[in-house]
């Protein structure tokens, strides 16, 4: 019995070690004048001990491991949080629904955001948060250096947004696109579609486009099953007697339309909501 228990503990140790081998922590040698104060690792089971308020939405997106490092650079304090998510989409989802008031965006990586006290980035499967304590311009700029060094040690393939977002209509709003895969992610976004995704599993890229005629809500949504898609369409009033209909218009304040994204992906749709009728083709044309 003791031998079995020992083997069990060994397997757990090997499993944890293999997870954290996917991180290459900073040693401090990469950063001029930096001293590493602490390095800690967290698993899905221990995440709640570190970030109890954020753990539910992080777990919803799909979370593997977390590395937390604290640095001293001169008199400046920094903290690096590297969340290893289950997919680049999950990392982008965490990033996209948490950024606000960015001073600078898309600088070091394709998807990043700098505020006075924090730098955030979606970098491959990593969701990165670098926090500085002083808020000085020097500390903000050093956050970029920390991220650059992290990237050298932990190379990732950048996420590519679905090709529909290359259309001219999205050119000025690509850095406001959200990725949502569940109710908590939806609640963290500005989309306000909680009622549309009840009993629905999905993967949604969505953005709110400013328009003189009123805001346009556009999404590319993939569903795992036809039942999920039909539940969504029913919630959106785009089903009649069990049959999908292309558009819903209450001739007052709400217009909705959907089309299949392409013939090869029958469970992926484009979805649009606005206050007046606006065709999806008008938004997606190149």
C-alpha positions in Angstrom: 0.0 0.0 0.0 2.8 2.4 0.9 4.5 1.6 -2.5 1.3 2.5 -4.4 0.9 5.7 -2.4 4.5 6.7 -3.2 4.0 6.0 -6.9 0.8 8.1 -6.8 2.7 11.0 -5.3 5.4 10.6 -7.9 2.9 10.7 -10.8 1.4 13.9 -9.3 4.8 15.5 -9.1 5.7 14.5 -12.6 2.4 15.9 -13.9 2.9 19.2 -12.1 6.5 19.4 -13.2 5.5 18.9 -16.8 2.9 21.6 -16.7 5.4 24.2 -15.3 8.1 23.1 -17.7 6.0 25.1 -20.2 7.1 28.2 -18.4 10.6 29.6 -18.7 10.7 32.1 -15.7 12.8 35.2 -15.8 16.0 34.9 -13.7 16.7 38.6 -13.4 19.8 38.3 -15.5 17.8 39.3 -18.5 16.7 42.6 -16.9 19.2 45.4 -16.3 19.4 46.0 -12.5 16.6 43.6 -11.7 16.4 41.4 -8.6 13.9 38.5 -8.5 12.1 38.7 -5.1 9.9 35.6 -5.5 8.6 33.1 -7.9 5.5 31.1 -7.3 3.4 28.6 -9.3 -0.3 27.9 -9.2 -2.5 25.1 -10.6 -6.2 25.1 -11.4 -6.7 23.7 -7.9 -4.6 26.3 -6.1 -5.6 29.3 -8.3 -8.5 30.1 -5.9 -5.9 30.7 -3.1 -4.2 33.4 -5.3 -7.0 35.0 -7.2 -10.4 33.9 -5.8 -12.4 36.7 -7.4 -10.9 36.0 -10.9 -10.8 32.2 -10.7 -14.3 31.5 -12.0 -14.0 33.4 -15.3 -10.3 32.2 -15.7 -11.5 28.6 -15.3 -14.4 29.2 -17.7 -12.1 30.2 -20.4 -9.8 27.2 -19.7 -6.7 27.5 -17.5 -3.7 25.3 -17.1 -1.1 27.0 -14.8 0.0 30.4 -13.4 3.5 31.7 -12.8 3.8 34.8 -10.6 7.2 36.6 -10.2 8.0 39.7 -8.3 11.0 42.0 -9.2 12.8 44.9 -7.7 14.5 47.2 -10.3 16.2 50.0 -8.4 13.4 51.5 -6.2 10.6 50.1 -8.5 8.5 47.1 -7.7 7.0 44.9 -10.5 4.9 41.8 -10.6 4.6 39.5 -13.6 1.6 37.1 -13.8 1.7 34.6 -16.7 -1.5 32.6 -17.1 -1.0 29.6 -19.3 -4.5 29.1 -20.9 -5.8 26.1 -22.8 -5.7 27.9 -26.1 -4.7 31.2 -27.7 -8.4 32.0 -28.0 -8.8 31.6 -24.2 -5.8 33.9 -23.6 -7.2 36.4 -26.0 -10.6 36.1 -24.3 -9.1 36.9 -20.9 -7.2 39.8 -22.3 -10.0 41.3 -24.4 -12.6 41.3 -21.7 -10.2 42.8 -19.1 -8.6 45.8 -20.8 -9.9 49.3 -20.2 -8.5 52.8 -20.6 -5.4 51.8 -22.6 -2.9 54.6 -23.1 -1.0 52.5 -25.7 -2.2 49.3 -27.6 -0.6 46.7 -29.9 2.9 47.8 -29.2 5.1 44.9 -28.1 2.7 42.2 -29.2 -0.3 42.2 -31.6 -2.7 42.4 -28.6 -1.5 44.4 -25.7 -2.6 47.3 -23.5 -0.7 49.7 -21.3 -2.3 51.8 -18.5 -0.5 53.8 -15.8 0.0 50.9 -13.4 -0.5 47.8 -15.6 0.5 46.2 -18.9 -1.6 43.3 -20.3 -1.0 41.1 -23.3 -2.5 38.1 -25.1 0.6 36.3 -26.4 -0.1 32.8 -27.8 -1.5 30.7 -25.0 -0.2 33.2 -22.4 -2.3 35.9 -20.8 0.3 38.3 -19.3 -0.2 41.0 -16.6 2.7 43.2 -15.5 1.9 45.5 -12.7 4.1 48.4 -11.5 3.7 50.1 -8.2 4.7 53.7 -8.9 2.9 54.4 -12.2 5.9 56.5 -13.4 6.7 56.7 -17.1 10.0 54.8 -16.3 8.1 52.0 -14.8 5.6 51.9 -17.6 8.4 51.7 -20.2 10.2 49.0 -18.2 7.0 46.9 -18.4 7.7 46.7 -22.2 11.2 45.4 -21.5 9.9 42.7 -19.1 7.5 41.6 -21.8 10.1 41.5 -24.5 12.4 39.4 -22.4 9.5 37.0 -21.5 8.8 36.6 -25.2 12.4 35.7 -26.0 12.3 33.0 -23.3 8.8 31.7 -24.1 8.2 32.0 -27.9 4.6 31.6 -29.0 2.7 31.5 -32.3 0.6 34.7 -32.5 -3.2 34.4 -32.6 -4.8 35.3 -35.9 -8.3 36.8 -35.8 -10.9 35.2 -38.1 -10.4 36.6 -41.6 -13.8 38.4 -41.6 -12.3 41.0 -39.3 -9.9 42.0 -42.0 -12.8 43.8 -43.7 -12.4 47.7 -43.9 -15.4 48.2 -41.5 -13.3 46.7 -38.6 -10.0 48.6 -39.4 -10.4 51.1 -36.6 -11.9 48.7 -34.1 -9.8 45.5 -34.3 -8.3 46.3 -30.8 -11.8 46.3 -29.3 -12.8 42.8 -30.4 -13.9 40.5 -27.5 -13.7 36.7 -27.4 -16.4 35.1 -25.3 -16.9 31.4 -24.6 -19.3 31.4 -21.6 -21.7 33.4 -19.4 -19.0 34.9 -17.1 -17.0 36.1 -20.1 -20.1 37.7 -21.5 -20.8 39.4 -18.2 -17.2 40.8 -18.3 -17.8 42.2 -21.8 -19.8 45.2 -22.9 -22.0 43.2 -25.3 -24.9 42.6 -23.0 -26.0 39.4 -24.7 -26.4 37.3 -21.5 -30.0 36.4 -22.4 -28.9 35.1 -25.9 -26.4 32.5 -24.6 -28.6 30.8 -22.0 -28.1 27.0 -22.5 -25.7 27.7 -25.3 -22.1 26.5 -25.8 -20.2 28.8 -28.2 -17.0 30.5 -29.2 -17.7 34.1 -30.1 -15.6 36.9 -31.5 -17.6 40.1 -31.2 -17.2 43.9 -31.5 -19.3 47.0 -31.2 -18.9 49.3 -34.2 -19.8 53.0 -33.9 -22.1 54.2 -36.7 -24.0 57.4 -37.4 -27.2 55.3 -37.6 -26.6 53.7 -34.2 -24.1 51.2 -32.8 -23.7 47.9 -34.7 -23.0 44.7 -32.8 -21.3 42.1 -34.9 -20.2 38.6 -34.0 -18.7 35.5 -35.6 -20.0 32.6 -33.6 -19.1 28.9 -33.7 -21.2 26.3 -32.0 -20.3 22.7 -31.1 -23.7 21.3 -32.1 -26.7 22.2 -34.1 -28.8 22.2 -30.9 -26.5 24.9 -29.4 -26.9 27.0 -32.6 -30.7 26.6 -32.6 -30.9 27.5 -28.9 -29.0 30.7 -29.7 -31.2 31.5 -32.7 -34.3 30.9 -30.6 -33.1 33.2 -27.9 -32.3 35.8 -30.6 -35.8 35.4 -32.1 -34.3 34.1 -35.3 -36.3 30.8 -35.3 -40.0 30.4 -36.3 -41.7 27.0 -35.7 -38.3 25.3 -35.4 -37.0 26.8 -38.6 -34.2 29.4 -38.8 -35.2 32.8 -40.3 -32.6 35.2 -41.6 -33.7 38.4 -39.8 -35.8 39.7 -37.0 -37.1 43.3 -37.0 -39.5 44.7 -34.4 -39.7 48.0 -36.4 -38.8 50.0 -33.3 -35.5 49.5 -31.6 -34.1 46.1 -32.5 -33.0 44.4 -35.7 -31.1 41.1 -35.9 -29.7 39.1 -38.8 -27.6 36.0 -39.2 -26.0 34.2 -42.1 -23.8 31.1 -42.4 -20.2 32.1 -42.4 -19.3 29.8 -45.2 -20.4 26.5 -46.7 -17.6 24.5 -45.1 -18.5 25.5 -41.5 -22.3 25.1 -41.1 -22.1 25.6 -37.4 -20.4 29.0 -37.7 -22.5 32.1 -38.3 -22.1 35.9 -38.6 -24.6 37.6 -36.4 -25.6 41.3 -36.4 -27.7 43.4 -34.1 -28.6 47.1 -34.5 -31.4 49.5 -33.9 -32.3 49.8 -37.6 -31.9 47.2 -40.5 -28.3 47.0 -41.6 -27.2 44.0 -43.7 -24.4 41.8 -42.6 -23.0 42.1 -46.1 -22.6 45.8 -45.7 -20.3 45.2 -42.7 -18.3 42.3 -44.0 -17.7 43.4 -47.6 -14.1 43.9 -48.6 
